[in-house]
């Protein structure tokens, strides 16, 4: 049970970190590709919209087919869709693949709490959720720190 909670926490951390680590690249994208600040920020927006859309689709799928297949397929696709963003030659590629990647990453945001709830008994549920939430919280704090250090706007 502890290992499962640790994996859920780590994977959720990765999803959250990927969400906002993009902000440190915005000044470089603006310089290299000559895009406006608003266009650069659009990468964050598309990620968040993809996350919202993915949650609406993946949460019900996990109820129909089980969480394990949804986790395996969605997270494998998430990892694959990080690569086109790293190799992108234009902002359109980044926007499209951040949306698709976030759609897949939503499996962790929408389903991980259910997994933690399922594997923990009532007596230890609060502790299990506290341990799981360390991952997403660390991801958000690290992303906020990173954004504050690197964003000139």
C-alpha positions as CSV (number, residue, x, y, z in Angstrom):
1,X,0.0,0.0,0.0
2,X,2.8,2.4,0.9
3,X,4.6,1.7,-2.5
4,X,1.3,2.4,-4.4
5,X,0.8,5.7,-2.5
6,X,4.4,6.7,-3.2
7,X,4.0,5.9,-6.9
8,X,0.7,7.9,-7.1
9,X,2.3,10.8,-5.3
10,X,5.4,10.8,-7.5
11,X,3.4,10.6,-10.7
12,X,1.1,13.4,-9.7
13,X,4.2,15.5,-8.8
14,X,5.6,14.9,-12.3
15,X,2.2,16.0,-13.9
16,X,2.1,19.1,-11.8
17,X,5.7,20.0,-12.4
18,X,5.3,19.6,-16.1
19,X,2.3,21.9,-15.9
20,X,4.2,25.0,-14.7
21,X,7.9,24.2,-15.6
22,X,7.0,25.6,-19.0
23,X,6.8,29.1,-17.6
24,X,10.6,29.3,-17.3
25,X,10.9,28.7,-21.1
26,X,8.5,31.5,-22.1
27,X,11.2,34.3,-22.3
28,X,13.4,32.0,-24.4
29,X,10.5,31.1,-26.7
30,X,9.7,34.8,-27.1
31,X,13.3,35.6,-28.1
32,X,13.9,32.6,-30.3
33,X,10.6,32.5,-32.2
34,X,9.5,36.1,-32.0
35,X,6.2,35.4,-30.3
36,X,4.3,37.7,-27.9
37,X,4.1,37.2,-24.2
38,X,0.4,36.3,-24.5
39,X,1.2,33.7,-27.1
40,X,3.9,32.2,-24.9
41,X,1.5,32.0,-21.9
42,X,-0.9,30.2,-24.2
43,X,1.1,27.0,-23.5
44,X,0.0,27.2,-19.9
45,X,-3.6,27.7,-20.9
46,X,-3.7,24.8,-23.3
47,X,-2.2,22.6,-20.6
48,X,-4.9,23.5,-18.1
49,X,-7.7,23.1,-20.7
50,X,-6.3,19.7,-21.6
51,X,-6.1,18.7,-18.0
52,X,-9.8,19.7,-17.5
53,X,-11.0,17.9,-20.6
54,X,-8.9,14.8,-19.7
55,X,-10.4,14.6,-16.3
56,X,-13.9,14.7,-17.7
57,X,-13.1,11.7,-20.0
58,X,-10.6,9.7,-18.0
59,X,-12.4,9.6,-14.7
60,X,-15.5,7.9,-16.1
61,X,-13.3,5.6,-18.2
62,X,-11.5,4.4,-15.1
63,X,-14.9,3.5,-13.6
64,X,-15.8,1.5,-16.6
65,X,-12.5,-0.3,-17.3
66,X,-10.6,0.1,-14.1
67,X,-7.9,2.5,-13.0
68,X,-4.9,0.3,-13.9
69,X,-5.5,0.3,-17.7
70,X,-6.3,4.0,-17.7
71,X,-3.1,4.7,-15.7
72,X,-0.9,2.6,-17.9
73,X,-2.2,3.9,-21.2
74,X,-2.6,7.5,-20.3
75,X,0.7,7.9,-18.5
76,X,2.6,6.1,-21.3
77,X,1.0,8.5,-23.8
78,X,1.9,11.5,-21.5
79,X,5.5,10.5,-21.5
80,X,5.5,10.1,-25.3
81,X,3.8,13.5,-25.8
82,X,6.5,15.3,-23.8
83,X,9.0,14.5,-26.5
84,X,7.4,16.5,-29.3
85,X,7.4,19.5,-27.0
86,X,11.1,19.2,-26.4
87,X,11.8,18.9,-30.1
88,X,9.3,21.5,-31.3
89,X,10.3,23.9,-34.0
90,X,7.3,26.2,-33.5
91,X,4.8,27.3,-30.9
92,X,1.9,25.5,-32.6
93,X,3.6,22.2,-32.1
94,X,4.1,23.0,-28.4
95,X,0.5,24.1,-27.9
96,X,-1.0,21.0,-29.6
97,X,1.2,18.5,-27.8
98,X,0.9,20.2,-24.4
99,X,-2.9,19.9,-24.7
100,X,-2.8,16.2,-25.7
101,X,-0.2,15.5,-23.0
102,X,-2.3,17.2,-20.3
103,X,-5.3,15.3,-21.5
104,X,-3.4,12.1,-20.7
105,X,-1.8,13.4,-17.5
106,X,-5.3,14.2,-16.1
107,X,-5.5,10.5,-15.2
108,X,-3.3,11.3,-12.2
109,X,-5.3,14.3,-11.1
110,X,-8.7,12.7,-11.4
111,X,-8.0,9.1,-10.4
112,X,-5.1,9.1,-7.9
113,X,-7.3,10.2,-5.0
114,X,-9.7,7.3,-5.8
115,X,-6.8,4.9,-5.7
116,X,-5.6,6.2,-2.4
117,X,-9.1,5.9,-1.0
118,X,-9.5,2.4,-2.3
119,X,-6.3,1.0,-0.8
120,X,-6.5,2.6,2.6
121,X,-8.7,1.5,5.4
122,X,-10.9,4.0,7.2
123,X,-8.6,4.3,10.2
124,X,-5.6,5.3,8.1
125,X,-7.2,7.1,5.3
126,X,-6.4,10.6,6.5
127,X,-2.7,9.6,6.9
128,X,-2.7,8.0,3.4
129,X,-4.1,11.2,1.8
130,X,-1.6,13.3,3.7
131,X,1.3,11.3,2.4
132,X,-0.1,11.3,-1.1
133,X,-0.7,15.0,-1.1
134,X,3.0,15.7,-0.4
135,X,3.7,15.0,-4.0
136,X,1.3,17.4,-5.7
137,X,2.0,20.0,-3.0
138,X,5.8,19.8,-3.6
139,X,5.1,20.0,-7.4
140,X,3.1,23.2,-7.0
141,X,5.6,24.8,-4.6
142,X,8.6,23.9,-6.8
143,X,6.8,25.2,-9.8
144,X,5.9,28.5,-8.1
145,X,9.5,28.9,-6.9
146,X,10.8,28.2,-10.4
147,X,8.3,30.6,-12.0
148,X,9.2,33.4,-9.5
149,X,12.9,33.0,-10.2
150,X,12.7,32.8,-14.0
151,X,9.8,34.9,-15.1
152,X,10.8,38.5,-15.8
153,X,7.2,39.6,-16.3
